[in-house]
Amino acid sequence: MKMNKEKFLKTEVGGELKSCIISWDKALDSCREHEYYTDEYKRNRKAADWCQAQWEVYKIVIRQFFGIEYNFTRTDEYFGLVTEGETDWLFKIDRQ
């Protein structure tokens, strides 16, 4: 099955996937802002772990239905889902 990225991201699954990735990025940023032994760090680490687990399921579904292997990537400038070699983005969000 060929993936139409725009249509996929407008579906409930696609919307929830994007929300998951945005939440994961925010949780990882919050982890960097707190010492590892604080309650705030532990909450954010738990949220990040939960998002990562959800992503692993989405990744399998996308690979199964569309035959595409996306990876989560994040830098100081952007984050999103992209194939190896950054040749095909499902979505990319620039930081402000």
N, C-alpha and C positions, 0 to 999 in steps of 0.2 A: 504494500500500500504506500502510495506517495504522500508525503506530509506537506500540507499547506500550513505553514507556520502561523500565518495571521489567523486563519480559521481555528487552528488548534488552540492558540492562546486565548481565543474568545469562548472556548468551551469551558464547562465547569472544571474539568480536569486541568486544562491548561491554565486557567485563572488561579486555581489552588496551587498548582506547581509554581507559578511565578510568585505568588504570595509566600510560599514556603522558602523560596530562594532569597527573597527580600528579607524575610524574618531571620533566616540563617546568617546572612551577611550582617544584619544589625546585632544579632546575638554575639557573633565573633568580634565585632567592633567593641561591644560592651565588655567582653571578657578582657580585651587589651587594656581597658581603662581602669580595671580593678585588680587589686592584689589577689592572688590565687586562693588565699585562705579566708576571704571575706564571704559573707552570705550572698552579697550581690554577685560576686564572681560565680559562686556555685549555682545560683539561679540561672545566670546567663549561659553557663557551661551546659547545664541540663537542657535549656532551650536549644542551644546549638546542636547538642547530640540528638535531640528529638528531630530537628529539621534535617540533619544528615541522614537519619534513619528513614525519614519520609522520602528524601531525595533518592536513596538507594532503590526504593520501590518504583518511583516514577521513572528512574533510569532504565530499569528492567522493562517496564511497560513500553517506553518509547523504542527501545531496542527490539522488543518482540513484535510490535505492530508496524514500525516504520523502518527497522533495520539501521537505525542511526545511533551512534554512541556519542552522547553529549557528556561533557565534563563541566563541573562547577569551577569557575575561575574568579579570582578577585585580586585586584591590585589597588594601589592608592588612587588610581584614576577611574576605574570601572570594575564591575562584576557582572556575571551572567553565566549563561550556558553556551558552550562552544565545543566543536569537534576538535580532535587532536590537530595541532598545527594551526589552530584558529582560522580555519578556512570556511566554516559554516556556523553562524551564530543562530541559536534559537531566539535568544534575546540578549541584549547588552544594555546595562544601565550605567550611564556616566555619573560619577560623583560630582557634587557641586562644591 
